[in-house]
């Protein structure tokens, strides 16, 4: 990964929304994305930890990192 790819990560803010909205917002943001493009999903719904990895397998993408701070889940994914 280059520093440029890190800077170009798009943030998808789905805090306060419940399943399936976080995954749907991420999917919409990823439409037409070049392989390797990174996205950061911010979510407060715990189901995002399950839904997003499943979505990535369906879209040939991958989850790069997942963490949680103060109830906000941050999932970094890469388009396939």
C-alpha positions as CSV (number, residue, x, y, z in Angstrom):
1,X,0.0,0.0,0.0
2,X,1.2,3.5,-0.8
3,X,0.7,6.6,1.3
4,X,-1.5,7.9,-1.6
5,X,-3.9,5.0,-1.2
6,X,-4.1,5.7,2.5
7,X,-5.0,9.4,1.9
8,X,-7.6,8.5,-0.7
9,X,-9.6,6.2,1.6
10,X,-13.3,7.3,1.5
11,X,-15.2,7.6,4.8
12,X,-18.7,6.2,4.9
13,X,-20.4,7.5,8.0
14,X,-23.3,5.3,9.1
15,X,-23.3,6.0,12.8
16,X,-26.7,5.9,14.3
17,X,-28.2,3.6,11.6
18,X,-29.1,0.0,12.1
19,X,-28.8,-3.0,9.8
20,X,-28.8,-3.1,6.9
21,X,-28.1,0.6,6.3
22,X,-24.4,0.6,7.2
23,X,-23.7,-2.2,4.6
24,X,-26.0,-0.6,2.0
25,X,-24.2,2.8,2.4
26,X,-20.8,1.1,2.0
27,X,-22.0,-0.9,-1.0
28,X,-23.2,2.3,-2.7
29,X,-20.0,4.1,-2.0
30,X,-18.0,1.2,-3.5
31,X,-20.0,1.1,-6.7
32,X,-17.5,1.4,-9.6
33,X,-14.5,1.6,-7.3
34,X,-11.2,0.5,-8.7
35,X,-9.7,-2.7,-7.2
36,X,-7.6,-1.8,-4.2
37,X,-9.6,1.4,-3.4
38,X,-10.0,1.7,0.4
39,X,-13.1,2.7,2.3
40,X,-13.6,3.3,6.0
41,X,-17.0,2.6,7.4
42,X,-18.0,4.2,10.7
43,X,-20.9,2.4,12.4
44,X,-22.6,2.1,15.8
45,X,-24.6,-1.0,15.0
46,X,-22.8,-4.1,16.2
47,X,-24.2,-6.1,13.2
48,X,-21.7,-4.2,11.0
49,X,-19.0,-6.5,12.3
50,X,-20.9,-9.4,10.8
51,X,-22.5,-7.9,7.7
52,X,-19.5,-6.1,6.3
53,X,-17.1,-9.1,6.1
54,X,-20.0,-11.0,4.5
55,X,-20.5,-8.2,2.0
56,X,-16.7,-8.2,1.2
57,X,-16.8,-11.9,0.3
58,X,-19.7,-11.2,-2.0
59,X,-17.9,-8.3,-3.7
60,X,-14.5,-9.9,-3.8
61,X,-13.2,-7.3,-1.4
62,X,-11.5,-7.7,2.0
63,X,-11.6,-6.2,5.4
64,X,-8.2,-4.7,6.2
65,X,-8.8,-3.6,9.8
66,X,-11.6,-3.4,12.4
67,X,-11.6,-1.7,15.7
68,X,-14.0,0.0,18.1
69,X,-13.6,3.2,20.1
70,X,-16.3,4.7,22.3
71,X,-19.0,2.6,20.7
72,X,-18.0,3.5,17.1
73,X,-16.9,0.6,15.0
74,X,-14.4,1.5,12.3
75,X,-14.0,-1.0,9.5
76,X,-11.4,-0.4,6.8
77,X,-12.1,-2.4,3.6
78,X,-10.6,-2.7,0.2
79,X,-12.5,-3.0,-3.0
80,X,-12.0,-6.2,-5.0
